[in-house]
Amino acid sequence: MASFPPSLVFTVRRNEPTLVLPSKSTPRELKQLSDIDDQEGLRFQVPVIMFYKRKLSMEGEDPVKVIREALAEALVFYYPFAGRLIEGPNRKLMVDCTSEGVLFIEADADIEVNQLIGDTIDPGFSYLDELLHDVPGSEGILGCPLLLIQVTRFRCGGWAFAIRLNHTMSDGPGFVQFLTTIAEFARGAEGAPFVPPVWQREFLAARQPPSITFQHHEYEQVINTTTDDNNKSMTNKSFFFGPKEIRAIRNHLPPHHRATSSTFDVLTACLWRCRTCALGLDPNETVRISCIANGRGKHDLRVPRGYYGNVIAYPALVSRAGMISTSPLAYVVEEVKKAKARMTGEYFRSVADLMVTKGRPLYTVAGNYIVSDNTRVGFDTIDFGWGKPVYGGPARASPVISFYARFKDNRGEDGTVVLMCLPEAAMERFQEELKKMTREQVEDPFDYKPTKVVSKL
């Protein structure tokens, strides 16, 4: 596994936050979110960050000015982002399209891109708060700006684009569609976006009458018998998995599973197992794996082209902690595959119906591990004129959710960055378990035994 340098110390000078409004007048109206959008599990802010190197052909261009002007143009077409959320009966969320604008911060930092992003990525983006300032009073879900953007210039000529999204508005692909529109205008495009945005949130509204047709383990309310992690000191870390590490993990599988399991399957099974061991759960404790699935491309869902709402679900597979921590890795891989296989268009319809029936509940937290794979979403392809970012993707994990993102190191080696958040003691044990799984030489690959943790966290 990659080793990381200690956290860097640098100074960021920020201007006062301003509001960027659409560059032209836009409709004043109320627009309902879908019954997938406004579930409790999406009522949070998600940070994304992109780093760009200096480009000689862009000398004299100020990224702050370029982004601010392109953003104003994009908001003409994506004007709901310039509004504010309100809540109606049965907790139904709606966008009040007020054109109040999105928060924008201009900043400068006395550091270079290569000090932040080189062969590795800083563990957990410890500097995120410097590159994405949390403007007081802006973090709420209702009545607050739906986007917060900070563009930070570095002394080397490179810069960072950090943005915080109210997740009820968009999922990863929908958000990338919006960012791509900003990038088009930043590169000088005129007229309408290449992919016109589509609202149509009624597309994923609950049926009348609602009909829950699946057992949704991801929304079961359970009592956690372990100590609440929210009372512990949590730590964020980033882990890079290149071909060497993935190959080492595959070596723990029999030949058939090596050939039929995707990188996602293998990596997710490894992380779930190591995480379960590190948390020291009782062997009989119920655990879940939820692989966030996107409904775009499902033949029985027919998502409209240009739709930028949430088309994601959290299908969960239930097991026991002892089974995940002590069974051969091939068993854990099969469990991951079963969770993925549950996703169909009808599954989405069932989730929407559950939301209106059960009061838009939060996903199960106790014993749950949610994985969000962003390696193919496109954050790493957004070009504002400075080329593709050195890194583009989510910037921080949560205690329940890990994010995957693509990353290419300075040697040109492609791999996957995993953002992980655990209690400090558990993070140390997690790294030890991970070292065992990523060693190139596996003496007895099918009988891997994790370290036994006697005491619970």
Secondary structure by P-SEA (a helix, b strand, c coil): ccccccbbbbbbbbccbbbbcccbbbbbbbbbbccccccccccbbbbbbbbbccccccccccaaaaaaaaaaaaaaaaccccbbbbbcccbbbbbcccccbbbbbbbcccccccccccccccccccccccccccccccccccccccbbbbbbbccccbbbbbbbbccccccaaaaaaaaaaaaaaaacccccccbbbbcccccccccccccccccccccbbbbbccccccccbbbbbbbbbcaaaaaaaaaaccaaaaacccaaaaaaaaaaaaaaaaacccccbbbbbbcccccccccccccccccccccbbbbbbbbbccccccccaaaaaaaaaaaaacccaaaaaaaaaaaaaacccccccccbbbbbbcccccccccccccccccccccccccccbbbbbbbbccccbbbbbbbbbccaaaaaaaaaaaaaaaccccccccccccccccccc
